[in-house]
Amino acid sequence: MISLLQRVLITPTFGFFLIALLLLLAGDSARASDPATIEAAKKEDGLMIYNSMTPSQMQLIINAFRAKYPFVEVKVYRAVGERLLTKILTEVQAGRNDFDVLQSGDTQAYFLKKKNLLAKYVSQEVKYLPKIFVDPEGYWAAMYSMPKIIGYNTRMVKRAEVPRTDEELLSPKWKGKIATDHTKPEPFFWIMERMGHEKGIAYLKKLAAQDLRFYAGLSLLTSLLAAGEFPLGLYTYLHSVEEAKSKGAPVEWVAQDQVFTKFQPVSVAAKAPHPNVAKLYVDFGLSLEGQKLIASMGRVPVRTGVPTNIAGLDKLNFVIDDLSWVEDYNKNYELFRSTFGVEAK
């Protein structure tokens, strides 16, 4: 039997009209990037992305992007944190503008925005993102988030016993049993921001008295948690615990009432050699297709309505800091280091 839709489509004029109508009713989410941008991008053809993403995951994104825009030749450079900033600043001082897209940590985006090295670009896709993950001035939007949670070893502690509040972390039963990453102290800076400087310092001193165990790197932290080196991993990444759990590791996580969240913004460079291709990439990364791809990697997408395999994700109350501590990072890190007695990086 031929359906009504099939009968209409048999007539080309009516078929074209119906498809156009359906696209109109579907709204902006059904549209690709602006046609003018696509045409301009075809004249540029190249794209250089500076990023800090896991290489294998980055390649998946590039493959999907090139499947959509096969005329683009994509190159990537990967570095993390200070190394990436140093490369960019060195190139700028030499009069070079080599990168088109920055896809790295929120602190790098904050710093480069302050240096006027990012361009304003408000993708049509940002309307589907929570406001906290979009720069109000239009310089970046988050591609995915990295919530900080409390991971625990299910063979060493029962879920009901896992501390969830600031005060519960101070219980004597957890002394010497909590581990965290001293190279990523941002959650501790956030505590001072949230509580106020004096109350925050007082609390951190109490937490330091719990004899926290420090390790360099959240991947290492999660691996050691799974191995049973300690029962609690404080402020590790949600996606790292989920990945370990998917491989059979005896780990789980709980969230605090406010979930401190890092994220990876995507931005167009202020002097991008290929600005229109860069815009296409940003649009793709934030699109429903791009965000579903992010979710398929076990990452945490930021776009609303994108399904994931992470149970309870939709119930989390994400918060981010204002990154003001970046202005005087060395002073803040020294305060953290001296409070907890960790060695300087």
N, C-alpha and C positions, 0 to 999 in steps of 0.2 A: 504494500500500500504506500502511495506517495503522500508524504505529509504536506500540510499547508505551506510550510516554509520551502520545501523542495519544489512545489508547484510554482511558487512565486519566483524562485531562483531560475527556473527554466527560461523565463523572459529576462534578457539581459538588462533592460532598462529598469524593471522593477527590482531585479536582484541588486543592481548597483545602489538604487535608492534605499533598499532595506538595510544593506550593509552599512551605508553611511549613517542611517538613522540609529542602528545599533551601536556604532562607535560613538555617536554623539551622546546617546543615553548612558553609555558606559562611563563617560566622564574622563577626566584627565589621566586616571590610572591606566587607561587602555592605550594612551598615546605614547609614542616614542619621543625622543628629544625633538626640539624644534627643527623643522625641516631646513630652515635657513642655516642653522648650526651644523647640521649634517652635511649640507652642500659645501659650506666653508671648510669643514673638517676634511673633506675629500681632497682639498687642495694642499692640506698640511701633511697628511698621511702618517706622520710619526708620533710617538708618545714616549716620554721618559718619566717613569714613576720612581720616586724615592720613597722607600717603605721600610717597615720593620716587621712585616708579617712573616709567619712561618712560610718558607719558600714553596713547599708543596701546595699549600693552600693558596698562596698568591698565584701560582701557576694555573690553578683551577679557575680563578677569577679571570685571568688573562685569556685563557682558552675560551671561556664563555663570552667575554667581551669581543674577541676577534671573530667568533662565530656570528655575532650580531653585526660587527663592522669589519669585514675581512680586508678592507683597504688599509687598515692601520697596522703599522709595524711597531710592536711594543718592546721597549727595553726597560729593564728594572735595575735599580741599585738598592741593595739592602744593607742597612746598618741600624744600630739601636742607640737611642738616647744621645749622649754627648758626641759620639762618633759621627752621627748623622748631622747634627748641628754644626760641628766643626767643618765637615765637608762643604756644606752649603755656604757657610760664612767665608771659608777660604776661597771658594769659587766667586762669590760676590766681590770680595776684595780684589780679585784678579780681573774683574770686569766681565765675568762669565755668568750666563743665565742658562744653565743646562737642564734643569728639571721643569716638567710641566705640572706634575701632580705630587703633592705631599700626602702620604698615607702612613701616618706614624702616631706616636703617643700624643695625648692631649697637652702635655707640657711643651712638646716641640712646637705644636701649632700655636700655643699661647705665646711662646717666645718669638717665633717668626712673624706672627701678626704684629707684635710690638715693634719689630724691626721693619715693618712695612714690606715684607717679602711675600705676603699672600695677597691674592686679588679677591675682591668681592664677587661672589657668584652665588645666587640664590636659586638652586635647582627647583624645578616644579615638583620634585618628589618630597621636599622637606615638609610639606603640609601633612604628610603621613607619619611624621616623626614627633615624639614628645618634645616639648619646647626645651627641656633641659639639654637635649642632645643637638641643639641647633644654635649656632652663634647668633645672638640678636642683631649683630651688625653685618651678618651675611658672609663671613670669611671662612667658615667651615661648617660641616655637619658630620655627625658621628656615623661611621659605617657599621660598627658593632660596639657593644659594651663589654666590659670585663669586671663584673661584680665581684667584690671582695667578701668572702663568706668565712665561716668557721668550719673547717674540715675536720672530720674525726675518723678514727679507725674503729670499725664496727665490731672488731674482735676484742677491743680493749675498753670500750665504753658504750653504754646503752644510750640510745637517742634521748631518752627522757632525762638523762643526767648531764647532757652537753650544755655548757653555759651559753646563754644567749645575750645577756645584758652586761653592761660595763661592770656592775657590782659582782655578778656571778663569776666573772673572770678572776676576781680577787679572792675567791674562796681558797682557804688553805689546802684543800684537797688537790688543787691544780698546780701547786708549787713544784717547779721543775718539770712539769709535764706539758708545757705549752711551747710550741716552736713557731717562729715567724722568719720573714726574710728582711734582714737589716739593710739590704741594698734598695729596698722600695719602702721608704718610711712614710709615704704620703698619708696612709690612714691615721698615723699618729699625729701628723700635722693637722689633719682634719679634726681629730679629737680636741686639740687646743682651740681650733676655730669654733667648733660646736659648743664646747663648754665655757669658752672664754679662757684667756691666756693663763691666769693664775690658777683657776680651778683645774684647767687642763693639765698644767705642770704637776699640780698636787696629785691628780689621778695617775699620771704616767709614772710618778715616783712609786706609788703603791703597786702599780702593775710591774714595775721593774723589780720590786721586792719579791715577785713571784719566780724570779730566776728563769726568765725566758731563755730558750735555746735559739740561737741565731744561725741561719744558713743563707748562703748567697744564691738566690735564684728560686723562683716559685715552682719551677718544674722539679728541681731537686727536692724542695720542701714536700711536694705532693708525693714524690716517689718514696721518700723516707717515711712519710705518714703511712703509705700503703704497706711498707715493709715492717711497720710496727716499732719504729725507733722512738716514737712518742705518740700519745693518744690524740692530741689536738694540734691542728695547724691553723694559726690565727691569721686572718686576712690573706688567705690564698685565693686563687682564682676559681670561680665556680666552674668554668669550662674545663679547667685542669682536673678537678675532682670528677666531673662527669666523664671525661675521657678515660681516666683511670678506672672508674667504676664499670664502664662499658667493656673493659678488657678483663674484668673479673676481680679487680682489686677490692679488698674489704674496706672501702671508704664511702663516706656519705658526707652530707653537709647540712648545716642549719644557717639560717639568716637572722641577723638582728633586726629590730624594728625599722631602723634606717640602714639601708644597704649601701655602704660607700662604694662608689662605682667609678672605675677608670674607663676610658673609652678610646677608640681610635678614630680620630677625625679624618676626613678626606677634604683636600683643598686644592684650588688652582693657584699656581705660582703667579706672583705679581708680574713677572716678565717671562711668562711661559712662551717658549718658541712655537708651541702648538696649542694655543689657547682654546680653540674650538674642539679639538680632539679631547683636550683635558676636560671640557664641560661634558662631553659625551660620556667620559669615564665616570665622572662624579654622578651623573644622572643614572648610569647603569648600576653603580654600586649601591645607590639608595633606592632603586626601583624594586618592585615586587620580585622580579626575577633574580636580581642581585641579592636581595635579602634572603630569599629562599635558599640560594646557594650558600650564603653565610651560615644559615641554620643547619644545612646538610653537613657542614664541617664540624658541627658540635659547638660552634660559636654562638654567641648571644646576639641575635639581630635586634635592631632598635626600631624598626618599622612596626607600627601597630598592625595586628591581625596576621602576622606571619607565624605559622605553627612551628613548634619545636618539640623535641622529645624530652625536654627538661620539665619534670613535674614540679608544679608550684611556682614556675617562673612568673606567671601573670599576677601573682599575689604579692610580689616583692615591691617594697617602697624604695626605689632608687633615689639616691642623692649624690650630687657631685659637689666638689669644693670650688671656690672662686679662683684657685691657682695663684693667689696673691703671694704665697710663700715662695714662688719661683723667683720673685724679685730679689730675695736674699736667701737663696737656697743654702749657701755655705753656712750661714749663721744658724739657720733652722736645723740643718743636719747636725751641726756641732752640738746643738742643744739636745737633740735626740740621742746622739752618740754618747754624750756625757751622762745623760739621765740613765741610759740602759747599760753603760759600760762596754759598748761594742767597739771594736777596733775601727780606725778610720779606713775608708775605702781607698 
